[in-house]
Amino acid sequence: MAGFYLRTRNLLVLFLWILAGAAVGQELEPAKGRALPQDTTGRRQTNQQQTHGQLSPFEQPVKHAADLEVDGLIVDETLTKVGRDFYEVFHRQWEAPPAASNYTILIKELPARGNSSIVSLSVNEEKLFEQAMQPRYDVIEETATYLAAAVYEYLLSNQLNEQLEAEGKRAREVF
């Protein structure tokens, strides 16, 4: 009896396989009078008149290698709830300056004595802030909001200094 079911199942699988092959074969044969779909990938044809200075429409947004990098990363290297709360509040409050580019913000935390921790904030590997944080949410929120504004101002002044250096001038020092 088991042999009968096995043979019947094998015949059914063979029959379905033949039907599927016939259906696939019918789809591949074009109907008379119906055009085949054309390749729409839009391959770029080389033009001998195009010089090295001219860029194709696909290459125009990328002008130099710095444009290929990811800008504005906020890296979270926190360990405890205090550090994670600080990171979340900072991330919620953070808004990048309009023309700022090529920067990375690193929020790092080290455990400290008791239930406090040391939180540090760096922009492009330059440490701007390091302080022991208490596990009070109102203090964490106030500090993170203040630092979001401070980093915004730092990036604006850094951008201004870069522009002045590009023009060959020196920035005025603020005391």
CORMO-V414456 format. One record per pair of residues at least 24 apart in sequence whose C-alpha atoms are under 10 Angstrom apart, sorted by the first residue. I is the first residue (numbers start at 1). J is the second residue. If there is no record, write none. Layout:
i=[I I]
j=[J J]
This chain:
i=[66 66 67 67 69 69 70 70 70 70 71 71 71 71 71 72 72 72 72 72 72 72 73 73 73 73 73 73 74 74 74 74 74 74 74 75 75 75 75 75 75 75 76 76 76 76 76 77 77 77 77 77 77 77 78 78 78 78 78 78 78 78 78 78 79 79 79 79 79 80 80 80 80 80 80 80 81 81 82 82 82 82 82 82 82 82 82 82 82 82 82 83 83 83 83 83 83 83 83 83 83 83 83 83 83 84 84 85 85 85 85 85 85 86 86 86 86 86 86 86 86 86 86 86 87 87 87 87 87 88 88 89 89 89 89 89 89 89 89 90 90 90 90 90 90 90 90 90 90 91 91 91 92 92 92 93 93 93 93 93 93 93 94 94 94 94 94 94 94 95 95 95 95 96 96 96 96 96 96 96 97 97 97 97 97 97 97 98 99 99 99 100 100 100 100 100 101 101 103 105 109 121 121 122 123 123 123 128]
j=[101 102 101 102 101 102 101 102 103 104 100 101 102 103 104 96 100 101 102 103 104 105 102 103 104 105 106 123 103 104 105 106 107 122 123 104 105 106 107 108 121 122 105 106 107 108 109 106 107 108 109 110 119 120 106 107 108 109 110 111 117 118 119 120 108 109 110 111 117 109 110 111 115 116 117 135 117 135 109 111 115 116 117 118 119 133 134 135 136 137 140 107 108 109 110 111 116 117 118 119 120 133 134 135 140 108 109 135 136 137 140 141 144 119 133 135 137 139 140 141 142 143 144 145 119 121 140 141 144 141 144 137 140 141 142 143 144 145 148 140 141 142 143 144 145 146 147 148 149 144 145 148 144 145 148 141 144 145 146 147 148 149 144 145 147 148 149 151 152 148 149 151 152 148 149 151 152 153 155 156 151 152 153 154 155 156 159 156 155 156 159 152 155 156 158 159 155 159 155 151 133 147 151 151 151 154 155 154]
